[in-house]
Amino acid sequence: MISEFNIQGPTRLCAASGRELLPGDRFYAVLTDEDGKFVRRDFAADAWAGPPAGAVAFWVGRVPASNRPRKPTFNDELLIDCFNHLAGTTDPDRLNFRYVVALLLMRRKRLKFEDAQTVPGGTPVLVVRDARTGARHEVADPRLSEAEIVAVQDEVFKVLGWE
């Protein structure tokens, strides 16, 4: 079973001023890695001073109207930032997160599948290549079930505010 990431989704509160972000307000969101956990903070546009040092990723958006259904808008660069940040991790939850982000990026054709291998120690890996930069990456395959992949994907969407 997958551990919970306990990642906070959008709060609709400005982290700098504490004021409520209202439908239609422009905001900046930043994802940081603090003590091994992803932390998301949202900022009103007028309170944004730029991303803090060590930010994993940041993006801009508008607070949606709460009464209309929302379809996720994918930001491939944001996914690549998260994917690259997690390179070299050995934490099982982060390996799962990186693997699912890789699957999303392959679905979006940003990463291209090249090979499946087993590295010394018996760990299966996917070998993928970035379609834009040509960079080659090895992604540990945690052998997740379909249900586990969906659960991790839901966490990815939650942290990025795409739910």
Sequence and secondary structure as in RCSB ss.txt:
>XXXX:A:sequence
MISEFNIQGPTRLCAASGRELLPGDRFYAVLTDEDGKFVRRDFAADAWAGPPAGAVAFWVGRVPASNRPRKPTFN
DELLIDCFNHLAGTTDPDRLNFRYVVALLLMRRKRLKFEDAQTVPGGTPVLVVRDARTGARHEVADPRLSEAEIV
AVQDEVFKVLGWE
>XXXX:A:secstr
           SB TTT  B  TT EEEEEEEEETTEEEEEEEEGGG     TT SEEEEEE   TTS       
HHHHHHHHHHTTT   HHHHHHHHHHHHHHHHTTSEEEEEEEEETTTEEEEEEEETTT  EEEEE     HHHHH
HHHHHHHHHHT  
